[in-house]
Amino acid sequence: MIREDLRNVAIIAHVDHGKTTLVDAMLKQSHTFRDNQSVEERVMDSGDLERERGITILAKNTSIHYNGVKINVVDTPGHADFSGEVERVMMMVNGVLVLVDAAEGPMPQTRFVMQKALEMGHRLIIVVNKIDRPDARLNEVQDEILELLLELDASDDQLMSPVVWCSGRDGTATLDLNSKGKDLCPLFETILSHIKPMDADTEGAAQVLVSSIDYNEYVGRIGIGRIERGEVKQGQSVTVCNYNNLQLKTPGKIVNLYQIEGLQRVPCETAKAGDIICFSGLEKINIGDTVCSNDCIEPHKFVKITEPTVEMTFSVNDSPFAGKEGKWVTTRHLRDRLFKELLKDVSLRVEETGSADSYRVCGRGEMHLSILIENMRREGYEFQVSTPRVMFKDIDGVRCEPMERLIVDVPEDATGSVFQSMGNRKGELLHMSAIGSRTRLEFIIPARGLFGYKSEFLTSTKGEGVMNSVFFEYQPYKGELSRRSTGSLVAFETGEAVTYGLFNAQGRGALFIGAGTPVYEGMVIGESPKNEDINVNVCKTKHLTNTRSSSSDDALRLITPKRMSLEECLEFIGDDELLEVTPKNIRIRKRILDSELRAKARAKEKKSL
C-alpha cells in the first residue's frame, strides 16, 4: 500500500542555521495553532537548557497537515556533540530537508548529517535559509552545496535535489530567486512532490522500530518509533526483541497508543505502517529495540551510532563541603542516574572503574557531557568530575587519536593569531578563502588540541570570530601537547574569603571568587599567569595595632572576579584538578587538598621523569 496521505521528514543542518525557527513558521502556516493563540518563539525547544542556550539538544517530533497529507516533521540538533540524536531519527523518516545558511554556506555539521542521509538513501530537499540576510551569498552557496554532494558521492537522483529559497523568520519560500515568496506553500509542495510516499505493508505482522524514548511519571517509559509493517492496536500483546541481541525476547502489552498531532500526543486505537507512534506499557523498552507481533518475531536492524571520542570520570564528592547542598550525594544515587541516562542517550557510554565511587563516562564532546552535568546539577545531584580526555584507539598496532575538522570565520586582521594557535596545537590547514571582509580557515586538528581553545579564540578575535568543529577520523598520535600555559591560585586554608586577603591575592592573578565566599584548603580560587600553582591565603585578616598610618582607613578596592561558567571550568581544569558540582555552586579543586602532600607528590613526579 502506497501511503499517499503521509510523509515523514527530518530537518537537519548545522547549529544556528534556523531549523527550529523554520519549524515554527511551518506550524503556524499549517494552522496547527488557533489564530488568536499566543505561541512563543522556538516552540519546539521545550527544555530549560534549550531555551537558555538557544540550541536544540534533543530531537523532537511534530506533525502538520497540508492538502490532506500529514507531514511528520522531526526537528534535530545542529551541534556536533548531539549528532547521535540525528543518527537515530534517520530510521524514522523517508526524506530530509537539509538547511544551509545563505551567508555561511555548508559547515562541518552540514557535511556530517548530509553524509548520513546519503548513506541511508534518503531523498534530499536543499533549503537555503536566511536569504534576507544582507551578506547572503546565494549563487556561491548553491555551488558549494553541489560541490559537497559530489564530494560525498551522492547518487544522480540526489544530485538533482530541488533547491528551495527560504526565510524562516519571515515564513516565506520560493523556487525562483527572481520572485519573492509570500508563504511556505512552495516548500510544502516540494515535500509532497519530491519525498516519495512510503510503500507500506499494512497487512503483515506488526513491527515497530523504537528510535526514541520519553518518560512520564504516570505511565512510565514511552517508546517512540515508526511502524515498519502491519498495524498496531491499543491493548495488543507484543514481544520486544533486539537485532544485536537475538536472545532478548520480552513479552508485553501496549497499554496506551498515541499519534502526534501538532505538538500534542493524541490517543488512538490503531495505527498503520508508516505512522510514527508513541506507546506505553513496555517498561524495559530501549532505543534500537523492535516491537513485534507474537506470531512473527523479527528484529529490525538499527543504525550504527558513531562511537564517543571524549571521556570524563564522575565520582562522589569528597570535598570538605560535601553533602551540604545536594539532595542526591551517594554512590548509589550517582550510579543510578548515570545508567538511567543511557536509556535515552544512544551516544553516551558509562563504565565501572576500579574504584567503587567513580565511573567512566564517554560522550561526543565537552558540550555533550556538560549538558549531562548541568541537568544532574539542577536535579539536586552533588558529585565531582575530572578533566575531559580524548579516547585513544589502537588501529593495526598504531596508537591513534580522534581528529576534528575545524572551520573558523574571523576578521582578516585576526588570521595571524589563529595560525599561531593552530601551530601550537598541531593543527593542519586544509583550506583558506575570503568571504567578504572575513576569512574562512579550515583545519584538521587533534580533538585534545581544542580543549581550552574557545576562550583563547574569542580573546584573540576580539569576540568577532566564529568556530565550529565536527569529528573527522582517527589518525596516528600527533605527540605531546600542553593543555594549559597558566597555573592556579590555590587557597591555603579553610575559612571565608575576606577583602584584605583577596586584595593581597589579586596581585598574583585573576580571581574567581569575591568577599564572603566559603573556601577550603586546596580549592582553586583564581588563575596565575605563571605556569605554576601559587598558594594564597584569602582568609587572612589585617592585624590590629596601636599605631595608625595615614592610609590605614583607605578602602581596599577589589577587581571584579571572573565568573566561570560550567563549560569554562571544564576547559580550565588541569590533570591534577577536579570540578566539584553542586546544585548551588561549581568549584574547582586540587585532587590532593593538603598543600604539603601536593608538593611531595609533585616532587616525586618530577623525580620519576
Secondary structure as UniProt FT lines:
FT   TURN            4..5
FT   STRAND          6..13
FT   TURN            15..16
FT   HELIX           19..29
FT   TURN            30..31
FT   TURN            35..36
FT   TURN            43..44
FT   HELIX           48..53
FT   STRAND          60..66
FT   TURN            67..68
FT   STRAND          69..75
FT   HELIX           80..82
FT   HELIX           83..89
FT   HELIX           90..92
FT   STRAND          95..101
FT   TURN            102..104
FT   HELIX           108..119
FT   TURN            120..121
FT   STRAND          123..129
FT   TURN            131..132
FT   TURN            134..135
FT   HELIX           138..151
FT   TURN            152..153
FT   HELIX           156..159
FT   STRAND          163..167
FT   TURN            168..171
FT   STRAND          172..174
FT   TURN            177..178
FT   HELIX           185..194
FT   STRAND          207..216
FT   TURN            217..219
FT   STRAND          220..229
FT   STRAND          231..233
FT   TURN            234..235
FT   STRAND          237..242
FT   TURN            243..244
FT   STRAND          245..253
FT   STRAND          256..261
FT   TURN            262..263
FT   STRAND          264..267
FT   STRAND          270..272
FT   TURN            273..274
FT   STRAND          276..280
FT   TURN            283..284
FT   TURN            287..288
FT   STRAND          289..293
FT   TURN            294..295
FT   STRAND          310..316
FT   TURN            320..323
FT   HELIX           331..342
FT   TURN            343..344
FT   TURN            346..347
FT   STRAND          349..352
FT   TURN            356..357
FT   STRAND          358..363
FT   HELIX           366..378
FT   TURN            379..380
FT   STRAND          383..385
FT   STRAND          389..390
FT   STRAND          393..395
FT   TURN            396..397
FT   STRAND          398..411
FT   HELIX           412..414
FT   HELIX           415..424
FT   TURN            425..426
FT   STRAND          428..435
FT   TURN            436..437
FT   STRAND          438..446
FT   HELIX           447..450
FT   TURN            451..452
FT   HELIX           453..460
FT   TURN            461..463
FT   STRAND          466..476
FT   STRAND          487..491
FT   STRAND          495..496
FT   HELIX           499..505
FT   TURN            506..508
FT   STRAND          510..511
FT   TURN            515..516
FT   STRAND          518..519
FT   TURN            521..522
FT   STRAND          523..528
FT   STRAND          534..536
FT   TURN            538..539
FT   TURN            550..553
FT   HELIX           566..572
FT   TURN            575..576
FT   STRAND          577..581
FT   STRAND          586..590
FT   HELIX           595..608
//
